[in-house]
Amino acid sequence: MTHDIETIVVGAGVVGLACARALALSGREVMIIERHDAIGTETSSRNSEVIHAGLYYPKGSLKARLCLAGKKALYEYCALRGVNHRRTGKLIVATDDSQIDALRQIEQHAVSNGVTDLIWRNSDDIKMREPALRSVAALESPSTGIIDSHELMLSLLGDAEIAGATLALNTNVRSGSHRDGIYILDTVDTSGEELQISCKELVIAGGLHTQTLAHALSGLEPATIPPQNYARGIYFTLSGKSPFSTLIYPAPEQAGLGIHLTLDLGGQARFGPDVTWVDHPDYSVDENRRTVFANAIRRYYPDLDDTALQPGYAGIRPKIQAQGEAARDFMIAGPDTHGLDGLIALYGIESPGLTASMAISDYVCAHLTSSLAKK
Protein backbone atom coordinates (compact mmCIF):
# COMPACT_ATOMS: atom_id res chain seq x y z
CA MET A 1 0.00 0.00 0.00
CA THR A 2 1.06 3.57 -0.62
CA HIS A 3 0.75 6.31 1.99
CA ASP A 4 -0.17 10.00 1.91
CA ILE A 5 2.27 11.31 4.51
CA GLU A 6 5.42 9.68 5.86
CA THR A 7 4.83 10.60 9.52
CA ILE A 8 1.78 11.90 11.38
CA VAL A 9 1.89 13.34 14.89
CA VAL A 10 -1.52 13.50 16.57
CA GLY A 11 -1.62 16.29 19.14
CA ALA A 12 -0.19 19.81 19.00
CA GLY A 13 0.73 20.29 22.63
CA VAL A 14 4.32 21.00 23.59
CA VAL A 15 5.36 17.33 23.40
CA GLY A 16 3.64 16.73 20.06
CA LEU A 17 5.18 19.87 18.59
CA ALA A 18 8.63 18.95 19.90
CA CYS A 19 8.26 15.50 18.32
CA ALA A 20 7.10 16.98 15.02
CA ARG A 21 10.08 19.34 15.02
CA ALA A 22 12.60 16.57 15.70
CA LEU A 23 11.05 14.27 13.11
CA ALA A 24 10.90 17.00 10.45
CA LEU A 25 14.52 17.98 11.14
CA SER A 26 15.47 14.33 10.63
CA GLY A 27 14.26 14.65 7.03
CA ARG A 28 10.82 13.13 7.41
CA GLU A 29 7.66 14.45 5.79
CA VAL A 30 5.52 15.34 8.82
CA MET A 31 1.91 16.34 9.42
CA ILE A 32 0.60 17.46 12.81
CA ILE A 33 -3.10 16.84 13.46
CA GLU A 34 -4.83 18.83 16.22
CA ARG A 35 -8.49 18.60 17.23
CA HIS A 36 -8.70 22.17 18.57
CA ASP A 37 -8.51 25.48 16.70
CA ALA A 38 -5.12 26.39 18.21
CA ILE A 39 -2.00 24.66 19.48
CA GLY A 40 -1.43 23.78 23.12
CA THR A 41 -4.87 24.54 24.53
CA GLU A 42 -5.03 21.78 27.14
CA THR A 43 -2.28 20.43 29.42
CA SER A 44 0.47 22.48 27.76
CA SER A 45 -1.16 25.81 28.60
CA ARG A 46 -2.64 24.88 31.98
CA ASN A 47 0.37 24.24 34.16
CA SER A 48 2.87 26.16 36.27
CA GLU A 49 5.32 26.71 33.36
CA VAL A 50 8.20 25.61 35.57
CA ILE A 51 11.46 24.25 34.18
CA HIS A 52 12.07 21.48 36.69
CA ALA A 53 15.49 20.48 37.98
CA GLY A 54 14.70 16.76 38.31
CA LEU A 55 14.90 16.36 42.09
CA TYR A 56 12.09 14.02 43.00
CA TYR A 57 11.64 11.39 40.28
CA PRO A 58 12.66 7.75 40.86
CA LYS A 59 16.27 7.03 39.97
CA GLY A 60 16.64 5.63 36.47
CA SER A 61 13.03 6.44 35.51
CA LEU A 62 12.13 8.08 32.23
CA LYS A 63 10.89 11.08 34.21
CA ALA A 64 14.28 11.49 35.89
CA ARG A 65 16.40 10.87 32.79
CA LEU A 66 14.33 12.89 30.36
CA CYS A 67 13.80 15.75 32.82
CA LEU A 68 17.56 16.25 33.25
CA ALA A 69 18.29 15.95 29.53
CA GLY A 70 15.27 18.07 28.66
CA LYS A 71 16.19 20.82 31.13
CA LYS A 72 19.61 21.23 29.53
CA ALA A 73 18.18 21.14 26.01
CA LEU A 74 15.40 23.57 26.89
CA TYR A 75 17.68 26.21 28.39
CA GLU A 76 19.99 25.97 25.37
CA TYR A 77 17.06 26.15 22.95
CA CYS A 78 15.48 29.15 24.70
CA ALA A 79 18.78 31.04 24.63
CA LEU A 80 19.27 30.23 20.96
CA ARG A 81 15.72 31.08 19.86
CA GLY A 82 15.03 33.95 22.26
CA VAL A 83 12.15 32.16 23.99
CA ASN A 84 11.20 34.10 27.12
CA HIS A 85 12.40 32.28 30.24
CA ARG A 86 14.23 32.93 33.49
CA ARG A 87 16.34 30.88 35.92
CA THR A 88 14.47 31.96 39.02
CA GLY A 89 15.78 29.20 41.24
CA LYS A 90 13.62 27.43 43.79
CA LEU A 91 13.68 27.16 47.58
CA ILE A 92 12.38 23.94 49.14
CA VAL A 93 11.65 25.03 52.69
CA ALA A 94 11.45 23.39 56.09
CA THR A 95 9.15 25.40 58.32
CA ASP A 96 10.27 23.53 61.44
CA ASP A 97 13.19 21.31 62.45
CA SER A 98 11.17 18.11 61.98
CA GLN A 99 11.19 18.66 58.20
CA ILE A 100 14.95 19.01 57.79
CA ASP A 101 15.40 15.26 57.38
CA ALA A 102 12.95 15.38 54.45
CA LEU A 103 15.17 18.00 52.80
CA ARG A 104 18.25 15.83 53.37
CA GLN A 105 16.47 12.94 51.68
CA ILE A 106 15.61 15.17 48.73
CA GLU A 107 19.26 16.19 48.42
CA GLN A 108 20.47 12.58 48.50
CA HIS A 109 17.90 11.53 45.94
CA ALA A 110 18.68 14.51 43.69
CA VAL A 111 22.39 13.66 43.73
CA SER A 112 21.58 10.05 42.77
CA ASN A 113 19.65 11.48 39.80
CA GLY A 114 22.62 13.60 38.74
CA VAL A 115 21.44 16.91 40.20
CA THR A 116 24.49 18.17 42.07
CA ASP A 117 23.94 21.93 42.30
CA LEU A 118 21.67 22.10 45.37
CA ILE A 119 22.69 24.60 48.05
CA TRP A 120 21.74 24.57 51.75
CA ARG A 121 20.42 27.88 53.11
CA ASN A 122 20.04 28.63 56.81
CA SER A 123 17.39 30.85 58.34
CA ASP A 124 19.61 33.97 58.20
CA ASP A 125 20.33 33.44 54.47
CA ILE A 126 16.64 32.95 53.81
CA LYS A 127 15.60 36.03 55.80
CA MET A 128 17.98 38.24 53.85
CA ARG A 129 16.81 36.87 50.51
CA GLU A 130 13.10 36.37 51.16
CA PRO A 131 12.01 38.39 54.23
CA ALA A 132 8.38 37.26 53.96
CA LEU A 133 9.29 33.57 54.08
CA ARG A 134 8.98 31.53 57.28
CA SER A 135 11.62 28.82 57.21
CA VAL A 136 14.27 27.31 59.48
CA ALA A 137 16.23 25.88 56.56
CA ALA A 138 15.92 25.46 52.81
CA LEU A 139 17.43 23.68 49.85
CA GLU A 140 18.03 25.96 46.90
CA SER A 141 17.76 24.58 43.38
CA PRO A 142 19.53 27.13 41.15
CA SER A 143 18.67 25.36 37.88
CA THR A 144 14.89 25.56 38.36
CA GLY A 145 13.26 28.21 36.20
CA ILE A 146 10.13 29.42 34.42
CA ILE A 147 9.24 29.66 30.75
CA ASP A 148 6.62 31.13 28.45
CA SER A 149 5.12 27.86 27.26
CA HIS A 150 3.18 29.49 24.41
CA GLU A 151 6.29 31.16 23.04
CA LEU A 152 8.05 27.80 23.24
CA MET A 153 5.28 26.05 21.32
CA LEU A 154 5.20 28.73 18.63
CA SER A 155 8.96 28.40 18.23
CA LEU A 156 8.81 24.60 18.01
CA LEU A 157 6.02 24.83 15.43
CA GLY A 158 7.98 27.40 13.44
CA ASP A 159 11.04 25.14 13.34
CA ALA A 160 8.90 22.18 12.27
CA GLU A 161 7.20 24.17 9.50
CA ILE A 162 10.51 25.55 8.21
CA ALA A 163 11.65 21.91 7.98
CA GLY A 164 8.55 21.12 5.90
CA ALA A 165 5.98 20.00 8.47
CA THR A 166 2.32 20.98 8.07
CA LEU A 167 -0.33 21.61 10.74
CA ALA A 168 -4.00 20.63 10.41
CA LEU A 169 -6.13 22.31 13.09
CA ASN A 170 -9.81 21.57 13.84
CA THR A 171 -9.21 17.99 12.76
CA ASN A 172 -10.42 15.18 14.99
CA VAL A 173 -9.12 11.61 14.58
CA ARG A 174 -12.18 9.41 15.08
CA SER A 175 -10.66 6.01 14.32
CA GLY A 176 -7.82 4.28 12.55
CA SER A 177 -6.44 1.00 11.38
CA HIS A 178 -3.14 -0.66 10.56
CA ARG A 179 -2.83 -2.66 7.36
CA ASP A 180 0.23 -3.82 5.45
CA GLY A 181 2.57 -1.51 7.36
CA ILE A 182 0.39 1.58 6.80
CA TYR A 183 -1.70 3.51 9.34
CA ILE A 184 -5.01 4.79 8.02
CA LEU A 185 -6.72 7.52 10.03
CA ASP A 186 -10.35 8.55 9.68
CA THR A 187 -10.71 12.23 10.52
CA VAL A 188 -13.48 14.83 10.56
CA ASP A 189 -13.18 18.60 10.69
CA THR A 190 -15.46 21.14 12.37
CA SER A 191 -17.61 21.49 9.26
CA GLY A 192 -18.30 17.76 9.29
CA GLU A 193 -16.10 17.00 6.29
CA GLU A 194 -14.53 13.55 6.56
CA LEU A 195 -11.07 12.71 5.31
CA GLN A 196 -9.03 9.54 5.34
CA ILE A 197 -5.26 9.98 5.53
CA SER A 198 -2.48 7.40 5.71
CA CYS A 199 1.09 7.31 6.97
CA LYS A 200 4.03 4.96 7.59
CA GLU A 201 4.80 6.31 11.05
CA LEU A 202 2.33 7.46 13.69
CA VAL A 203 3.04 9.30 16.94
CA ILE A 204 0.09 9.62 19.30
CA ALA A 205 0.82 12.59 21.56
CA GLY A 206 -2.77 13.27 22.55
CA GLY A 207 -2.18 14.12 26.21
CA LEU A 208 -5.52 13.62 27.95
CA HIS A 209 -6.82 11.69 24.93
CA THR A 210 -3.96 9.35 24.03
CA GLN A 211 -5.70 6.26 25.45
CA THR A 212 -8.93 7.15 23.64
CA LEU A 213 -7.05 7.49 20.36
CA ALA A 214 -5.16 4.24 20.98
CA HIS A 215 -8.38 2.31 21.65
CA ALA A 216 -9.80 3.70 18.39
CA LEU A 217 -6.90 2.23 16.41
CA SER A 218 -7.81 -1.26 15.26
CA GLY A 219 -4.86 -3.60 15.27
CA LEU A 220 -3.47 -2.16 18.49
CA GLU A 221 -3.86 -4.72 21.26
CA PRO A 222 -6.02 -3.20 24.04
CA ALA A 223 -3.97 -4.99 26.70
CA THR A 224 -0.99 -2.76 25.80
CA ILE A 225 -2.96 0.43 26.56
CA PRO A 226 -2.72 1.65 30.17
CA PRO A 227 -5.68 3.01 32.16
CA GLN A 228 -6.71 6.64 31.68
CA ASN A 229 -7.29 8.78 34.76
CA TYR A 230 -7.56 12.50 35.38
CA ALA A 231 -6.33 14.63 38.28
CA ARG A 232 -7.38 18.28 38.32
CA GLY A 233 -5.11 20.88 39.86
CA ILE A 234 -6.30 24.43 40.48
CA TYR A 235 -4.32 27.62 40.98
CA PHE A 236 -5.03 30.81 42.87
CA THR A 237 -3.23 33.98 41.86
CA LEU A 238 -2.07 36.61 44.34
CA SER A 239 -3.21 40.17 43.65
CA GLY A 240 -0.61 42.88 44.00
CA LYS A 241 3.16 42.59 44.00
CA SER A 242 4.65 39.18 44.73
CA PRO A 243 6.28 38.97 48.19
CA PHE A 244 8.87 36.53 46.77
CA SER A 245 11.50 36.70 44.05
CA THR A 246 11.98 32.96 43.66
CA LEU A 247 9.81 29.85 43.58
CA ILE A 248 8.82 28.49 47.00
CA TYR A 249 8.05 24.81 47.60
CA PRO A 250 7.18 23.40 51.02
CA ALA A 251 8.86 20.23 52.21
CA PRO A 252 7.02 17.40 50.41
CA GLU A 253 4.34 15.51 52.22
CA GLN A 254 3.14 11.97 51.63
CA ALA A 255 0.35 13.11 49.31
CA GLY A 256 2.58 15.20 47.06
CA LEU A 257 4.61 18.38 46.76
CA GLY A 258 2.07 20.55 48.55
CA ILE A 259 0.69 23.97 47.59
CA HIS A 260 3.71 25.82 46.25
CA LEU A 261 4.34 29.30 44.91
CA THR A 262 5.44 29.93 41.37
CA LEU A 263 5.89 33.11 39.38
CA ASP A 264 4.99 34.01 35.85
CA LEU A 265 7.36 36.01 33.67
CA GLY A 266 5.44 39.18 34.52
CA GLY A 267 6.24 38.63 38.19
CA GLN A 268 2.75 37.66 39.37
CA ALA A 269 2.64 35.03 42.11
CA ARG A 270 0.37 32.03 41.88
CA PHE A 271 -0.21 29.17 44.26
CA GLY A 272 -0.98 25.56 43.39
CA PRO A 273 -1.76 23.11 42.15
CA ASP A 274 -3.84 21.00 44.49
CA VAL A 275 -5.04 17.52 43.50
CA THR A 276 -8.64 16.44 42.91
CA TRP A 277 -9.36 13.23 41.03
CA VAL A 278 -12.12 13.70 38.44
CA ASP A 279 -14.00 11.40 36.06
CA HIS A 280 -13.50 13.65 33.04
CA PRO A 281 -11.61 16.86 32.20
CA ASP A 282 -13.21 19.68 34.20
CA TYR A 283 -11.53 23.09 34.28
CA SER A 284 -13.75 24.73 36.89
CA VAL A 285 -12.09 26.52 39.83
CA ASP A 286 -13.89 26.15 43.16
CA GLU A 287 -13.55 29.43 45.07
CA ASN A 288 -14.36 27.54 48.27
CA ARG A 289 -10.86 26.07 48.07
CA ARG A 290 -9.46 29.48 49.05
CA THR A 291 -9.46 28.59 52.77
CA VAL A 292 -7.67 25.27 52.18
CA PHE A 293 -5.07 27.06 50.08
CA ALA A 294 -4.65 29.88 52.60
CA ASN A 295 -4.08 27.47 55.50
CA ALA A 296 -1.41 25.59 53.54
CA ILE A 297 0.31 28.74 52.32
CA ARG A 298 0.48 30.36 55.77
CA ARG A 299 2.80 27.60 56.95
CA TYR A 300 5.57 29.30 54.97
CA TYR A 301 4.00 32.72 54.27
CA PRO A 302 2.35 33.70 57.57
CA ASP A 303 1.47 37.25 56.49
CA LEU A 304 -0.82 36.10 53.67
CA ASP A 305 -4.04 38.08 53.34
CA ASP A 306 -6.39 35.44 51.99
CA THR A 307 -8.61 38.10 50.38
CA ALA A 308 -5.68 38.66 47.99
CA LEU A 309 -6.09 35.10 46.68
CA GLN A 310 -8.03 35.20 43.43
CA PRO A 311 -9.31 32.17 41.48
CA GLY A 312 -6.85 31.46 38.70
CA TYR A 313 -7.18 28.48 36.40
CA ALA A 314 -7.24 24.70 36.42
CA GLY A 315 -5.25 22.05 34.62
CA ILE A 316 -5.74 18.32 34.20
CA ARG A 317 -2.92 15.82 34.65
CA PRO A 318 -3.13 12.73 32.42
CA LYS A 319 -2.56 9.96 34.95
CA ILE A 320 -1.86 6.29 34.28
CA GLN A 321 -2.33 5.32 37.93
CA ALA A 322 -5.66 5.57 39.74
CA GLN A 323 -6.29 7.49 42.94
CA GLY A 324 -4.44 5.90 45.85
CA GLU A 325 -1.99 4.00 43.64
CA ALA A 326 1.73 4.71 43.49
CA ALA A 327 2.83 7.26 40.90
CA ARG A 328 3.86 5.75 37.58
CA ASP A 329 6.53 6.70 35.11
CA PHE A 330 6.04 8.12 31.64
CA MET A 331 5.00 5.32 29.29
CA ILE A 332 6.44 5.74 25.80
CA ALA A 333 5.08 2.69 24.03
CA GLY A 334 6.86 1.58 20.88
CA PRO A 335 7.00 -1.66 18.89
CA ASP A 336 8.62 -3.52 21.80
CA THR A 337 5.43 -2.85 23.78
CA HIS A 338 2.64 -3.27 21.23
CA GLY A 339 4.30 -5.05 18.29
CA LEU A 340 3.41 -2.50 15.60
CA ASP A 341 6.30 -1.01 13.63
CA GLY A 342 6.26 2.74 13.21
CA LEU A 343 3.91 3.50 16.10
CA ILE A 344 4.78 5.45 19.26
CA ALA A 345 2.09 6.21 21.85
CA LEU A 346 2.85 8.64 24.67
CA TYR A 347 0.91 7.86 27.84
CA GLY A 348 0.88 9.65 31.19
CA ILE A 349 2.96 12.62 30.05
CA GLU A 350 2.31 14.85 33.03
CA SER A 351 4.92 16.87 34.93
CA PRO A 352 7.80 17.14 34.05
CA GLY A 353 6.50 16.78 30.49
CA LEU A 354 7.08 20.44 29.58
CA THR A 355 10.67 20.35 30.87
CA ALA A 356 11.32 16.98 29.25
CA SER A 357 9.62 17.79 25.93
CA MET A 358 12.74 18.13 23.79
CA ALA A 359 14.34 15.04 25.33
CA ILE A 360 11.10 13.12 24.76
CA SER A 361 11.18 14.19 21.11
CA ASP A 362 14.75 12.92 20.71
CA TYR A 363 13.73 9.64 22.38
CA VAL A 364 10.76 9.21 20.01
CA CYS A 365 12.79 10.10 16.93
CA ALA A 366 15.59 7.70 17.88
CA HIS A 367 13.16 4.84 18.50
CA LEU A 368 11.34 5.34 15.20
CA THR A 369 14.65 5.52 13.33
CA SER A 370 15.89 2.38 15.08
CA SER A 371 12.65 0.56 14.25
CA LEU A 372 12.96 1.62 10.62
CA ALA A 373 16.57 0.45 10.43
CA LYS A 374 15.60 -3.04 11.65
CA LYS A 375 13.20 -3.61 8.76
C-alpha positions as CSV (number, residue, x, y, z in Angstrom):
1,M,0.0,0.0,0.0
2,T,1.1,3.6,-0.6
3,H,0.7,6.3,2.0
4,D,-0.2,10.0,1.9
5,I,2.3,11.3,4.5
6,E,5.4,9.7,5.9
7,T,4.8,10.6,9.5
8,I,1.8,11.9,11.4
9,V,1.9,13.3,14.9
10,V,-1.5,13.5,16.6
11,G,-1.6,16.3,19.1
12,A,-0.2,19.8,19.0
13,G,0.7,20.3,22.6
14,V,4.3,21.0,23.6
15,V,5.4,17.3,23.4
16,G,3.6,16.7,20.1
17,L,5.2,19.9,18.6
18,A,8.6,19.0,19.9
19,C,8.3,15.5,18.3
20,A,7.1,17.0,15.0
21,R,10.1,19.3,15.0
22,A,12.6,16.6,15.7
23,L,11.0,14.3,13.1
24,A,10.9,17.0,10.5
25,L,14.5,18.0,11.1
26,S,15.5,14.3,10.6
27,G,14.3,14.6,7.0
28,R,10.8,13.1,7.4
29,E,7.7,14.5,5.8
30,V,5.5,15.3,8.8
31,M,1.9,16.3,9.4
32,I,0.6,17.5,12.8
33,I,-3.1,16.8,13.5
34,E,-4.8,18.8,16.2
35,R,-8.5,18.6,17.2
36,H,-8.7,22.2,18.6
37,D,-8.5,25.5,16.7
38,A,-5.1,26.4,18.2
39,I,-2.0,24.7,19.5
40,G,-1.4,23.8,23.1
41,T,-4.9,24.5,24.5
42,E,-5.0,21.8,27.1
43,T,-2.3,20.4,29.4
44,S,0.5,22.5,27.8
45,S,-1.2,25.8,28.6
46,R,-2.6,24.9,32.0
47,N,0.4,24.2,34.2
48,S,2.9,26.2,36.3
49,E,5.3,26.7,33.4
50,V,8.2,25.6,35.6
51,I,11.5,24.3,34.2
52,H,12.1,21.5,36.7
53,A,15.5,20.5,38.0
54,G,14.7,16.8,38.3
55,L,14.9,16.4,42.1
56,Y,12.1,14.0,43.0
57,Y,11.6,11.4,40.3
58,P,12.7,7.7,40.9
59,K,16.3,7.0,40.0
60,G,16.6,5.6,36.5
61,S,13.0,6.4,35.5
62,L,12.1,8.1,32.2
63,K,10.9,11.1,34.2
64,A,14.3,11.5,35.9
65,R,16.4,10.9,32.8
66,L,14.3,12.9,30.4
67,C,13.8,15.8,32.8
68,L,17.6,16.3,33.2
69,A,18.3,15.9,29.5
70,G,15.3,18.1,28.7
71,K,16.2,20.8,31.1
72,K,19.6,21.2,29.5
73,A,18.2,21.1,26.0
74,L,15.4,23.6,26.9
75,Y,17.7,26.2,28.4
76,E,20.0,26.0,25.4
77,Y,17.1,26.2,23.0
78,C,15.5,29.1,24.7
79,A,18.8,31.0,24.6
80,L,19.3,30.2,21.0
81,R,15.7,31.1,19.9
82,G,15.0,33.9,22.3
83,V,12.1,32.2,24.0
84,N,11.2,34.1,27.1
85,H,12.4,32.3,30.2
86,R,14.2,32.9,33.5
87,R,16.3,30.9,35.9
88,T,14.5,32.0,39.0
89,G,15.8,29.2,41.2
90,K,13.6,27.4,43.8
91,L,13.7,27.2,47.6
92,I,12.4,23.9,49.1
93,V,11.7,25.0,52.7
94,A,11.4,23.4,56.1
95,T,9.1,25.4,58.3
96,D,10.3,23.5,61.4
97,D,13.2,21.3,62.4
98,S,11.2,18.1,62.0
99,Q,11.2,18.7,58.2
100,I,14.9,19.0,57.8
101,D,15.4,15.3,57.4
102,A,13.0,15.4,54.5
103,L,15.2,18.0,52.8
104,R,18.3,15.8,53.4
105,Q,16.5,12.9,51.7
106,I,15.6,15.2,48.7
107,E,19.3,16.2,48.4
108,Q,20.5,12.6,48.5
109,H,17.9,11.5,45.9
110,A,18.7,14.5,43.7
111,V,22.4,13.7,43.7
112,S,21.6,10.1,42.8
113,N,19.6,11.5,39.8
114,G,22.6,13.6,38.7
115,V,21.4,16.9,40.2
116,T,24.5,18.2,42.1
117,D,23.9,21.9,42.3
118,L,21.7,22.1,45.4
119,I,22.7,24.6,48.1
120,W,21.7,24.6,51.7
121,R,20.4,27.9,53.1
122,N,20.0,28.6,56.8
123,S,17.4,30.8,58.3
124,D,19.6,34.0,58.2
125,D,20.3,33.4,54.5
126,I,16.6,32.9,53.8
127,K,15.6,36.0,55.8
128,M,18.0,38.2,53.8
129,R,16.8,36.9,50.5
130,E,13.1,36.4,51.2
131,P,12.0,38.4,54.2
132,A,8.4,37.3,54.0
133,L,9.3,33.6,54.1
134,R,9.0,31.5,57.3
135,S,11.6,28.8,57.2
136,V,14.3,27.3,59.5
137,A,16.2,25.9,56.6
138,A,15.9,25.5,52.8
139,L,17.4,23.7,49.9
140,E,18.0,26.0,46.9
141,S,17.8,24.6,43.4
142,P,19.5,27.1,41.1
143,S,18.7,25.4,37.9
144,T,14.9,25.6,38.4
145,G,13.3,28.2,36.2
146,I,10.1,29.4,34.4
147,I,9.2,29.7,30.7
148,D,6.6,31.1,28.5
149,S,5.1,27.9,27.3
150,H,3.2,29.5,24.4
151,E,6.3,31.2,23.0
152,L,8.0,27.8,23.2
153,M,5.3,26.0,21.3
154,L,5.2,28.7,18.6
155,S,9.0,28.4,18.2
156,L,8.8,24.6,18.0
157,L,6.0,24.8,15.4
158,G,8.0,27.4,13.4
159,D,11.0,25.1,13.3
160,A,8.9,22.2,12.3
161,E,7.2,24.2,9.5
162,I,10.5,25.5,8.2
163,A,11.6,21.9,8.0
164,G,8.5,21.1,5.9
165,A,6.0,20.0,8.5
166,T,2.3,21.0,8.1
167,L,-0.3,21.6,10.7
168,A,-4.0,20.6,10.4
169,L,-6.1,22.3,13.1
170,N,-9.8,21.6,13.8
171,T,-9.2,18.0,12.8
172,N,-10.4,15.2,15.0
173,V,-9.1,11.6,14.6
174,R,-12.2,9.4,15.1
175,S,-10.7,6.0,14.3
176,G,-7.8,4.3,12.6
177,S,-6.4,1.0,11.4
178,H,-3.1,-0.7,10.6
179,R,-2.8,-2.7,7.4
180,D,0.2,-3.8,5.5
181,G,2.6,-1.5,7.4
182,I,0.4,1.6,6.8
183,Y,-1.7,3.5,9.3
184,I,-5.0,4.8,8.0
185,L,-6.7,7.5,10.0
186,D,-10.3,8.6,9.7
187,T,-10.7,12.2,10.5
188,V,-13.5,14.8,10.6
189,D,-13.2,18.6,10.7
190,T,-15.5,21.1,12.4
191,S,-17.6,21.5,9.3
192,G,-18.3,17.8,9.3
193,E,-16.1,17.0,6.3
194,E,-14.5,13.5,6.6
195,L,-11.1,12.7,5.3
196,Q,-9.0,9.5,5.3
197,I,-5.3,10.0,5.5
198,S,-2.5,7.4,5.7
199,C,1.1,7.3,7.0
200,K,4.0,5.0,7.6
201,E,4.8,6.3,11.1
202,L,2.3,7.5,13.7
203,V,3.0,9.3,16.9
204,I,0.1,9.6,19.3
205,A,0.8,12.6,21.6
206,G,-2.8,13.3,22.5
207,G,-2.2,14.1,26.2
208,L,-5.5,13.6,27.9
209,H,-6.8,11.7,24.9
210,T,-4.0,9.3,24.0
211,Q,-5.7,6.3,25.4
212,T,-8.9,7.2,23.6
213,L,-7.0,7.5,20.4
214,A,-5.2,4.2,21.0
215,H,-8.4,2.3,21.6
216,A,-9.8,3.7,18.4
217,L,-6.9,2.2,16.4
218,S,-7.8,-1.3,15.3
219,G,-4.9,-3.6,15.3
220,L,-3.5,-2.2,18.5
221,E,-3.9,-4.7,21.3
222,P,-6.0,-3.2,24.0
223,A,-4.0,-5.0,26.7
224,T,-1.0,-2.8,25.8
225,I,-3.0,0.4,26.6
226,P,-2.7,1.6,30.2
227,P,-5.7,3.0,32.2
228,Q,-6.7,6.6,31.7
229,N,-7.3,8.8,34.8
230,Y,-7.6,12.5,35.4
231,A,-6.3,14.6,38.3
232,R,-7.4,18.3,38.3
233,G,-5.1,20.9,39.9
234,I,-6.3,24.4,40.5
235,Y,-4.3,27.6,41.0
236,F,-5.0,30.8,42.9
237,T,-3.2,34.0,41.9
238,L,-2.1,36.6,44.3
239,S,-3.2,40.2,43.7
240,G,-0.6,42.9,44.0
241,K,3.2,42.6,44.0
242,S,4.7,39.2,44.7
243,P,6.3,39.0,48.2
244,F,8.9,36.5,46.8
245,S,11.5,36.7,44.1
246,T,12.0,33.0,43.7
247,L,9.8,29.8,43.6
248,I,8.8,28.5,47.0
249,Y,8.0,24.8,47.6
250,P,7.2,23.4,51.0
251,A,8.9,20.2,52.2
252,P,7.0,17.4,50.4
253,E,4.3,15.5,52.2
254,Q,3.1,12.0,51.6
255,A,0.3,13.1,49.3
256,G,2.6,15.2,47.1
257,L,4.6,18.4,46.8
258,G,2.1,20.6,48.5
259,I,0.7,24.0,47.6
260,H,3.7,25.8,46.3
261,L,4.3,29.3,44.9
262,T,5.4,29.9,41.4
263,L,5.9,33.1,39.4
264,D,5.0,34.0,35.8
265,L,7.4,36.0,33.7
266,G,5.4,39.2,34.5
267,G,6.2,38.6,38.2
268,Q,2.8,37.7,39.4
269,A,2.6,35.0,42.1
270,R,0.4,32.0,41.9
271,F,-0.2,29.2,44.3
272,G,-1.0,25.6,43.4
273,P,-1.8,23.1,42.1
274,D,-3.8,21.0,44.5
275,V,-5.0,17.5,43.5
276,T,-8.6,16.4,42.9
277,W,-9.4,13.2,41.0
278,V,-12.1,13.7,38.4
279,D,-14.0,11.4,36.1
280,H,-13.5,13.7,33.0
281,P,-11.6,16.9,32.2
282,D,-13.2,19.7,34.2
283,Y,-11.5,23.1,34.3
284,S,-13.7,24.7,36.9
285,V,-12.1,26.5,39.8
286,D,-13.9,26.2,43.2
287,E,-13.5,29.4,45.1
288,N,-14.4,27.5,48.3
289,R,-10.9,26.1,48.1
290,R,-9.5,29.5,49.1
291,T,-9.5,28.6,52.8
292,V,-7.7,25.3,52.2
293,F,-5.1,27.1,50.1
294,A,-4.6,29.9,52.6
295,N,-4.1,27.5,55.5
296,A,-1.4,25.6,53.5
297,I,0.3,28.7,52.3
298,R,0.5,30.4,55.8
299,R,2.8,27.6,56.9
300,Y,5.6,29.3,55.0
301,Y,4.0,32.7,54.3
302,P,2.3,33.7,57.6
303,D,1.5,37.2,56.5
304,L,-0.8,36.1,53.7
305,D,-4.0,38.1,53.3
306,D,-6.4,35.4,52.0
307,T,-8.6,38.1,50.4
308,A,-5.7,38.7,48.0
309,L,-6.1,35.1,46.7
310,Q,-8.0,35.2,43.4
311,P,-9.3,32.2,41.5
312,G,-6.9,31.5,38.7
313,Y,-7.2,28.5,36.4
314,A,-7.2,24.7,36.4
315,G,-5.3,22.1,34.6
316,I,-5.7,18.3,34.2
317,R,-2.9,15.8,34.7
318,P,-3.1,12.7,32.4
319,K,-2.6,10.0,34.9
320,I,-1.9,6.3,34.3
321,Q,-2.3,5.3,37.9
322,A,-5.7,5.6,39.7
323,Q,-6.3,7.5,42.9
324,G,-4.4,5.9,45.8
325,E,-2.0,4.0,43.6
326,A,1.7,4.7,43.5
327,A,2.8,7.3,40.9
328,R,3.9,5.7,37.6
329,D,6.5,6.7,35.1
330,F,6.0,8.1,31.6
331,M,5.0,5.3,29.3
332,I,6.4,5.7,25.8
333,A,5.1,2.7,24.0
334,G,6.9,1.6,20.9
335,P,7.0,-1.7,18.9
336,D,8.6,-3.5,21.8
337,T,5.4,-2.8,23.8
338,H,2.6,-3.3,21.2
339,G,4.3,-5.1,18.3
340,L,3.4,-2.5,15.6
341,D,6.3,-1.0,13.6
342,G,6.3,2.7,13.2
343,L,3.9,3.5,16.1
344,I,4.8,5.5,19.3
345,A,2.1,6.2,21.8
346,L,2.9,8.6,24.7
347,Y,0.9,7.9,27.8
348,G,0.9,9.6,31.2
349,I,3.0,12.6,30.0
350,E,2.3,14.8,33.0
351,S,4.9,16.9,34.9
352,P,7.8,17.1,34.0
353,G,6.5,16.8,30.5
354,L,7.1,20.4,29.6
355,T,10.7,20.4,30.9
356,A,11.3,17.0,29.3
357,S,9.6,17.8,25.9
358,M,12.7,18.1,23.8
359,A,14.3,15.0,25.3
360,I,11.1,13.1,24.8
361,S,11.2,14.2,21.1
362,D,14.7,12.9,20.7
363,Y,13.7,9.6,22.4
364,V,10.8,9.2,20.0
365,C,12.8,10.1,16.9
366,A,15.6,7.7,17.9
367,H,13.2,4.8,18.5
368,L,11.3,5.3,15.2
369,T,14.7,5.5,13.3
370,S,15.9,2.4,15.1
371,S,12.7,0.6,14.3
372,L,13.0,1.6,10.6
373,A,16.6,0.4,10.4
374,K,15.6,-3.0,11.6
375,K,13.2,-3.6,8.8
